[in-house]
Amino acid sequence: MTQRIRLAVVMDPIEDIHYAKDSTLAMLLAATKRGHELWYLTQGDLYLRDGTARGRARPLEVRADPRNWFALGEARDTPLGDFDVILMRKDPPFDMEFIYTTYILDRAEAAGALVVNNPAGLRDMNEKVYTAWFPEFCAPTLVTRDMAAMAEFAREFGRVVVKPLHGMGGRSIFVVDRQDKNLKVVFETLTDYGTRFAIVQKYLPEIVSSGDSRVLVIDGVPAPYALARMPSADDNRGNLAAGAQGVARELSARDRELVAGIGPKLAERGMLFVGLDVIGGCVTEINVTSPTGIREIDKAFGTDIAMLLIEAIDRRLAARSH
């Protein structure tokens, strides 16, 4: 008889999630279908004692019921290395508390748990900056604190997108033209007068007609469909949190080319679930912390993308035991 897999999830409060849209819940429902034993933790439940990663874990049941989707048991103090797999699904902000959490998860991995995504990768792969490892697949991009260099970049390309390196959900994203009188103040704001790094990218006009597509990558392989986020008529941002409309679509040949070039390298680093943001055939961000989009694609095409991830995790666990 196969031993039941013990899967723990580190996430934001489960009672506060959006049932119909939450990708983490989709993963937990898929794990339940596979017969896995679920445990629940938040960041505050994790701690280190004498080098051992531990947590106050609670048994978790999830259900496909929008009125009653979870039940929690009593907390038990547990070495994190006793779990077969730990899903790290804490949403940003990517702050020092997030980094400290990855250190604890490093120790859990050293004790035998498979952590998804790999905690060292979570630290190393800033979702904006990591595009620099794949410039051949990305739009022209500048990361700097130098406001004069930003202005020169804007003059070169005419219209640019300016973003902070730590943002999410479309926060503090500006689209500006080289002649815009607000250009200087945008640079001042995002770099805090040249004391912080920010990112400037060439504006890709295809976002208006084709949207900002989320291409999900599961252990180096693309999910069968993508989610195009179409900006609203009065906004430039292709972020669902900023009011964009999600439209599921088939993968393009370019999507597959991008994943073929980037996906295997992510998988080698233990990044089993990643979202590539694609505009006009160019990758603009590589999302590794807690990518979403599963539920919208599943609803449109009848897929079960979360199950593809759980099966990939199970294969990784099986390979470890051989």
C-alpha positions as CSV (number, residue, x, y, z in Angstrom):
1,M,0.0,0.0,0.0
2,T,1.3,3.4,-1.0
3,Q,2.1,5.7,1.9
4,R,-0.3,8.7,2.1
5,I,1.5,12.0,1.1
6,R,1.5,14.7,3.8
7,L,1.2,18.1,2.2
8,A,1.4,21.3,4.1
9,V,0.5,24.7,2.8
10,V,1.8,28.1,4.0
11,M,-0.7,30.7,2.9
12,D,-2.6,33.8,3.8
13,P,-5.7,33.3,6.1
14,I,-7.8,30.7,4.3
15,E,-11.0,32.3,5.6
16,D,-10.2,35.5,3.6
17,I,-9.6,34.0,0.1
18,H,-11.9,34.6,-2.9
19,Y,-13.4,31.1,-3.3
20,A,-14.1,31.3,-7.0
21,K,-10.6,32.7,-8.0
22,D,-8.1,31.4,-5.5
23,S,-5.4,29.2,-7.2
24,T,-4.1,27.9,-3.8
25,L,-7.6,26.4,-3.0
26,A,-7.6,24.8,-6.5
27,M,-4.3,23.1,-5.6
28,L,-5.6,21.9,-2.3
29,L,-8.8,20.5,-3.9
30,A,-6.6,18.7,-6.4
31,A,-4.4,17.3,-3.6
32,T,-7.5,16.0,-1.8
33,K,-8.6,14.2,-5.0
34,R,-5.2,12.5,-5.0
35,G,-5.8,11.3,-1.4
36,H,-3.2,13.6,0.1
37,E,-3.3,14.5,3.8
38,L,-3.5,18.3,4.2
39,W,-2.0,20.6,6.8
40,Y,-2.3,24.4,7.1
41,L,0.1,27.1,8.4
42,T,0.4,30.8,8.1
43,Q,3.7,32.7,8.3
44,G,3.2,33.3,12.0
45,D,3.0,29.6,12.7
46,L,6.6,29.0,11.5
47,Y,9.7,29.1,13.7
48,L,13.2,27.8,14.1
49,R,14.4,26.0,17.2
50,D,18.1,25.1,17.4
51,G,18.3,25.0,13.6
52,T,15.2,22.9,13.2
53,A,12.3,24.3,11.2
54,R,9.0,23.7,13.0
55,G,5.4,25.0,12.8
56,R,2.1,25.0,14.5
57,A,0.3,23.0,11.8
58,R,-3.5,22.4,11.7
59,P,-5.1,19.5,9.9
60,L,-7.1,20.9,6.9
61,E,-10.0,19.7,4.9
62,V,-11.2,21.5,1.8
63,R,-14.4,21.2,-0.1
64,A,-15.8,22.5,-3.5
65,D,-18.4,24.4,-1.6
66,P,-18.4,28.3,-1.9
67,R,-20.3,28.6,1.4
68,N,-18.2,26.2,3.4
69,W,-14.9,25.5,1.7
70,F,-12.6,24.5,4.6
71,A,-12.4,23.0,8.1
72,L,-9.4,23.2,10.4
73,G,-8.4,20.8,13.3
74,E,-6.4,21.5,16.4
75,A,-2.8,22.9,15.9
76,R,0.1,20.5,16.5
77,D,3.7,21.5,16.9
78,T,5.4,19.6,14.1
79,P,8.9,19.5,12.5
80,L,8.4,20.8,9.0
81,G,10.8,18.2,7.7
82,D,8.1,15.6,8.6
83,F,6.0,16.8,5.7
84,D,6.5,15.3,2.3
85,V,5.8,18.6,0.5
86,I,5.2,22.2,1.6
87,L,3.4,24.6,-0.8
88,M,4.7,28.1,-0.2
89,R,1.7,30.2,-1.3
90,K,2.1,33.3,0.8
91,D,1.2,36.3,-1.3
92,P,3.5,39.3,-1.6
93,P,4.6,41.8,-0.4
94,F,8.0,40.4,-0.8
95,D,9.5,42.0,2.3
96,M,12.0,40.9,4.9
97,E,9.4,38.8,6.7
98,F,8.9,36.9,3.4
99,I,12.7,36.4,3.2
100,Y,12.9,35.2,6.8
101,T,10.2,32.7,6.0
102,T,12.3,31.3,3.1
103,Y,15.2,30.8,5.5
104,I,12.9,28.6,7.7
105,L,11.7,26.7,4.6
106,D,15.4,26.2,3.6
107,R,15.8,24.3,6.9
108,A,12.6,22.4,6.2
109,E,14.0,21.3,2.8
110,A,17.3,20.3,4.4
111,A,15.3,18.1,6.7
112,G,13.6,16.3,3.8
113,A,10.5,18.3,2.7
114,L,10.0,19.2,-0.9
115,V,9.2,22.9,-0.9
116,V,7.3,24.3,-3.8
117,N,8.5,26.8,-5.0
118,N,12.1,26.3,-3.9
119,P,12.9,28.9,-1.1
120,A,16.3,29.9,-2.5
121,G,14.7,30.5,-5.9
122,L,12.0,32.6,-4.3
123,R,14.7,34.8,-2.8
124,D,16.9,34.9,-6.0
125,M,14.2,35.4,-8.6
126,N,12.8,38.9,-8.3
127,E,9.8,38.9,-10.5
128,K,10.8,42.0,-12.4
129,V,14.6,41.6,-12.4
130,Y,14.8,37.9,-13.2
131,T,13.9,38.7,-16.8
132,A,17.5,39.8,-17.1
133,W,18.5,36.2,-17.3
134,F,16.5,35.8,-20.5
135,P,17.0,39.0,-22.4
136,E,16.4,37.3,-25.8
137,F,12.8,36.7,-24.8
138,C,12.1,40.0,-23.2
139,A,11.2,43.6,-24.1
140,P,14.1,46.2,-23.8
141,T,14.5,46.8,-20.1
142,L,16.5,49.0,-17.9
143,V,17.0,48.5,-14.1
144,T,18.7,51.5,-12.5
145,R,18.5,54.2,-9.8
146,D,19.9,56.8,-12.3
147,M,17.0,59.1,-13.3
148,A,19.0,60.6,-16.2
149,A,19.5,57.1,-17.6
150,M,15.8,56.5,-17.3
151,A,15.1,59.7,-19.2
152,E,17.5,58.7,-22.0
153,F,15.7,55.3,-22.2
154,A,12.4,57.1,-22.5
155,R,13.8,59.3,-25.3
156,E,15.1,56.1,-27.1
157,F,11.8,54.3,-27.1
158,G,9.2,57.1,-26.9
159,R,6.8,55.4,-24.6
160,V,7.8,53.4,-21.5
161,V,6.4,51.5,-18.5
162,V,8.0,52.4,-15.2
163,K,7.6,50.1,-12.2
164,P,8.9,49.5,-8.7
165,L,10.8,46.2,-8.2
166,H,8.7,45.1,-5.3
167,G,5.2,45.8,-6.4
168,M,2.3,43.4,-7.3
169,G,-1.2,43.7,-8.6
170,G,-0.4,46.6,-10.8
171,R,0.5,49.0,-8.0
172,S,2.6,52.0,-8.9
173,I,2.9,51.1,-12.6
174,F,3.2,54.2,-14.8
175,V,3.0,54.4,-18.6
176,V,4.6,57.7,-19.8
177,D,5.7,59.3,-23.0
178,R,9.1,60.9,-23.5
179,Q,7.5,64.4,-23.7
180,D,5.2,63.9,-20.7
181,K,5.8,66.7,-18.2
182,N,5.3,64.2,-15.4
183,L,8.2,62.0,-16.5
184,K,10.7,63.5,-14.1
185,V,8.3,63.2,-11.1
186,V,7.5,59.6,-11.9
187,F,11.3,58.8,-11.9
188,E,11.7,60.7,-8.7
189,T,8.8,58.9,-7.0
190,L,9.8,55.4,-8.0
191,T,13.5,55.8,-7.3
192,D,13.0,58.0,-4.2
193,Y,15.2,60.6,-5.8
194,G,17.8,58.2,-7.0
195,T,18.1,56.1,-3.9
196,R,16.1,53.0,-5.0
197,F,16.3,50.8,-8.0
198,A,13.3,50.8,-10.4
199,I,12.6,49.2,-13.7
200,V,11.8,50.8,-17.1
201,Q,10.6,48.8,-20.0
202,K,9.7,49.7,-23.6
203,Y,5.9,50.1,-23.8
204,L,4.4,47.2,-25.9
205,P,1.2,48.5,-27.6
206,E,-0.1,44.9,-28.2
207,I,-1.4,45.1,-24.6
208,V,-4.4,47.0,-25.9
209,S,-5.4,44.4,-28.5
210,S,-4.1,41.2,-27.0
211,G,-3.7,41.9,-23.3
212,D,-1.1,40.9,-20.8
213,S,-1.1,37.1,-20.9
214,R,-0.3,34.9,-18.0
215,V,1.3,31.7,-19.2
216,L,1.5,29.1,-16.5
217,V,4.5,26.8,-16.4
218,I,4.4,23.6,-14.4
219,D,7.7,21.9,-13.8
220,G,9.1,23.4,-17.0
221,V,6.1,22.6,-19.2
222,P,3.3,25.1,-20.2
223,A,-0.3,24.6,-19.1
224,P,-2.5,24.0,-22.1
225,Y,-4.1,27.5,-22.1
226,A,-3.2,31.1,-21.0
227,L,-5.1,33.9,-19.4
228,A,-5.1,37.2,-21.3
229,R,-5.7,40.1,-18.9
230,M,-7.3,42.9,-21.0
231,P,-6.9,46.4,-19.5
232,S,-10.1,48.4,-18.9
233,A,-10.8,51.3,-21.3
234,D,-9.6,53.9,-18.7
235,D,-6.4,52.1,-17.5
236,N,-3.1,50.9,-19.0
237,R,-2.6,48.0,-16.6
238,G,-3.2,44.4,-17.5
239,N,-3.7,43.3,-13.9
240,L,-6.9,41.7,-12.6
241,A,-6.5,43.5,-9.3
242,A,-6.4,46.8,-11.2
243,G,-9.7,46.0,-13.1
244,A,-8.4,44.1,-16.1
245,Q,-10.7,41.5,-17.7
246,G,-9.4,37.9,-17.8
247,V,-10.0,36.1,-21.1
248,A,-8.7,32.5,-21.3
249,R,-7.1,31.7,-24.7
250,E,-5.1,29.0,-26.5
251,L,-1.4,29.0,-26.3
252,S,0.4,30.6,-29.3
253,A,3.5,29.2,-31.0
254,R,5.4,32.1,-29.4
255,D,4.1,31.2,-25.9
256,R,5.5,27.7,-26.4
257,E,8.8,29.1,-27.7
258,L,9.1,31.3,-24.6
259,V,8.4,28.4,-22.2
260,A,10.8,26.1,-24.1
261,G,13.5,28.7,-23.6
262,I,12.8,29.6,-19.9
263,G,10.8,26.7,-18.4
264,P,13.5,24.0,-18.1
265,K,15.9,26.4,-16.3
266,L,13.1,27.3,-13.8
267,A,12.4,23.6,-13.3
268,E,16.1,22.9,-12.6
269,R,16.0,25.5,-9.8
270,G,13.0,23.8,-8.2
271,M,10.4,26.4,-9.4
272,L,7.5,24.0,-10.2
273,F,4.7,26.6,-10.6
274,V,5.6,29.9,-12.4
275,G,3.6,32.5,-14.3
276,L,5.2,34.2,-17.3
277,D,3.6,37.6,-18.1
278,V,3.7,38.0,-21.9
279,I,2.8,41.1,-23.9
280,G,3.4,41.2,-27.7
281,G,5.4,38.0,-27.6
282,C,7.8,39.4,-24.9
283,V,8.1,38.3,-21.3
284,T,7.8,41.3,-19.0
285,E,7.7,39.5,-15.6
286,I,8.5,36.0,-14.2
287,N,6.1,35.4,-11.3
288,V,7.4,32.8,-8.8
289,T,5.9,33.7,-5.4
290,S,2.2,32.8,-5.7
291,P,1.1,32.9,-9.4
292,T,-2.6,32.8,-10.1
293,G,-4.9,32.3,-13.1
294,I,-5.8,28.7,-12.6
295,R,-9.5,29.1,-11.8
296,E,-10.2,31.4,-14.7
297,I,-8.6,29.1,-17.2
298,D,-10.3,26.0,-15.8
299,K,-13.7,27.7,-15.9
300,A,-13.2,28.6,-19.6
301,F,-11.8,25.3,-20.9
302,G,-12.8,22.6,-18.3
303,T,-9.2,21.9,-17.4
304,D,-7.7,21.0,-14.0
305,I,-4.4,22.9,-14.0
306,A,-3.9,22.4,-10.3
307,M,-4.1,18.6,-10.8
308,L,-1.2,18.9,-13.3
309,L,0.8,20.6,-10.6
310,I,0.0,18.1,-7.9
311,E,0.9,15.2,-10.4
312,A,4.2,17.0,-11.1
313,I,4.9,17.2,-7.4
314,D,4.0,13.6,-6.9
315,R,6.5,12.6,-9.7
316,R,9.2,14.7,-8.0
317,L,8.5,12.8,-4.7
318,A,8.6,9.5,-6.4
319,A,11.9,10.3,-8.1
320,R,13.3,11.2,-4.6
321,S,12.4,7.7,-3.3
322,H,14.2,5.8,-6.0
